[in-house]
Every structure is written in structure tokens, then in C-alpha cells.
Amino acid sequence: MCGEIDENVSINAEILSQFHYLVRNRIGGDTIPAAPAPDGLATAEGRAAYMSQIFNHLLHDMATQMNKADDTEVVDVVASQAIALARLAGFIAGQLPPGADLYRATIDAVSAGHDDSHRLLAPKQHDHHHDHHHH
């Protein structure tokens, strides 16, 4: 029983460390992004900048909440955040008329975010060395 708890704490600590690595790489440091204000949404560049601000703000907020979690509950925090944010994305997307097809764009964004985290982790995983060789 005790070994299982120690292993869970170790896994949770690794996830927390990995998440903070991703946040620093995505946001570009440990600075807290300002809450976004809609501006310049008439252009594609303005919309992209606004979406990036929202993403960075929420990502920082999620990391802050993870820091407040018990050492044994980080996995649960991550899973809860992912599901809640996906639900929120669906809810928000549902506010536009069906012809807007925002649902497809939302699903594409979920996939892109998943791929982005793996891409950002790739350099960190290459820095990890093992004492054994693969043949």
C-alpha cells in the first residue's frame, strides 16, 4: 500500500513538472499573461492573437490550480481540467448557428493542442538519457 502511494506521488510530481515545462515553453517564461481583451477581431491576425492570449491565460490559470493540488491528486486535476475545458469549448461553440460549423473547428483545435504538447515535449525527451542502449 505504501509503495503504491509513493509511486502515485512520483507520477503526480512528474506530471506537474512536465506541465510546467510545457507552460514555460508555450508562454515563453513564467510571466503571468494579462487577461485578454477582444481587439482587432476584424482581421485573421487579430483573431489569432486574441485566441493565443486566451490560450496562454487559461494555461497559466490551469498551472496555478495544479500547484494548489495535493501531491496525490495532480493526475485527477489534469484530467478534470481537460474534460471541463472540452465541455466549455463545446458549450461555447454551441452558441453559434449550426451553419457556422464551429464544432468541427473546435474538434480540430483539441487535436492540435494534443499534438502541440507532444511536439513541445520532444526536446525534453531527447535530453533524457538512459544508461542502457537499444539495439
C-alpha atoms as one frame of an Amber mdcrd trajectory, in Angstrom:
protein
   0.000   0.000   0.000   2.721   2.473   0.960   4.732   1.699  -2.188   1.657
   2.394  -4.318   1.173   5.793  -2.669   4.850   6.650  -3.195   4.567   5.653
  -6.866   1.415   7.766  -7.317   3.119  10.775  -5.715   6.112  10.267  -8.020
   3.865  10.071 -11.107   1.943  13.159  -9.992   5.207  15.068  -9.419   6.452
  14.063 -12.878   3.206  15.223 -14.498   3.350  18.528 -12.623   6.964  19.072
 -13.683   6.139  18.177 -17.297   3.143  20.524 -17.317   5.245  23.415 -16.007
   7.860  22.686 -18.681   5.127  22.881 -21.333   3.701  26.093 -19.867   7.116
  27.785 -19.850   7.758  26.721 -23.448   4.293  27.689 -24.683   4.040  31.031
 -22.883   7.744  31.824 -23.124   8.608  32.050 -19.433   6.977  32.223 -16.060
   5.254  35.566 -16.617   1.553  35.758 -15.953  -0.270  36.734 -19.115  -2.739
  39.575 -18.846  -6.412  38.734 -19.171  -7.233  39.068 -22.840  -9.404  41.859
 -24.179 -11.089  41.438 -27.559  -9.314  43.698 -30.005  -8.675  43.651 -33.741
 -11.055  40.759 -34.361 -11.913  42.040 -37.844  -8.660  40.539 -39.164  -7.338
  36.983 -39.159  -4.194  38.194 -37.367  -6.250  39.927 -34.680  -8.373  36.819
 -34.109  -5.246  34.629 -33.929  -3.616  36.989 -31.413  -6.790  37.069 -29.297
  -7.063  33.270 -29.304  -3.387  32.981 -28.342  -3.942  35.394 -25.428  -6.943
  33.376 -24.224  -4.994  30.112 -24.530  -1.977  31.446 -22.611  -4.163  32.984
 -19.900  -6.104  29.752 -19.336  -2.944  27.636 -19.498  -1.327  29.740 -16.792
  -4.502  29.542 -14.681  -4.576  25.742 -15.027  -0.919  25.518 -13.934  -1.661
  27.716 -10.920  -4.535  25.427  -9.916  -2.321  22.357 -10.337   0.187  23.889
  -7.903  -2.560  24.067  -5.280  -3.483  20.384  -5.653  -2.481  17.728  -3.173
   0.598  15.771  -4.308  -1.545  12.681  -4.854  -4.217  14.406  -6.963  -2.320
  16.054  -9.849  -3.451  13.392 -12.350  -7.053  13.968 -11.273  -6.628  17.740
 -11.631  -5.234  17.394 -15.173  -7.993  15.003 -16.234 -10.701  17.189 -14.678
  -9.330  20.322 -16.331  -9.146  18.677 -19.762 -12.707  17.377 -19.578 -14.124
  20.627 -18.172 -12.384  22.770 -20.791 -13.514  20.448 -23.598 -17.074  20.715
 -22.293 -16.743  24.501 -22.091 -15.427  24.603 -25.668 -18.422  22.585 -26.847
 -20.801  24.787 -24.900 -19.321  27.974 -26.353 -19.232  26.511 -29.870 -22.918
  25.634 -29.480 -23.832  29.306 -29.165 -23.295  29.980 -32.865 -25.714  28.908
 -35.593 -25.205  25.335 -36.908 -24.107  26.706 -40.283 -21.030  28.264 -38.652
 -19.536  24.729 -38.289 -17.594  25.803 -35.210 -17.894  22.300 -33.784 -15.500
  20.928 -36.424 -13.030  23.756 -35.759 -13.280  23.014 -32.025 -12.510  19.320
 -32.524  -9.591  20.251 -34.806  -8.297  22.606 -32.100  -8.470  19.838 -29.468
  -6.391  17.603 -31.763  -3.918  20.419 -32.492  -3.471  21.095 -28.768  -2.827
  17.415 -28.105  -0.210  17.332 -30.875   1.325  20.613 -29.649   2.017  19.179
 -26.202   3.788  16.166 -27.740   5.815  18.431 -30.036   6.889  20.643 -27.119
   7.889  17.589 -25.074  10.049  16.114 -27.847  13.170  18.208 -26.999  12.787
  17.399 -23.289  12.509  13.675 -24.019  15.611  13.781 -26.227  17.548  15.348
 -23.337  16.628  12.385 -21.126  19.443   9.801 -21.238  19.329   6.220 -20.100
  22.276   4.082 -19.024  21.281   1.341 -21.431  21.495   1.057 -25.196  18.787
  -0.017 -27.618  19.691  -2.337 -30.473
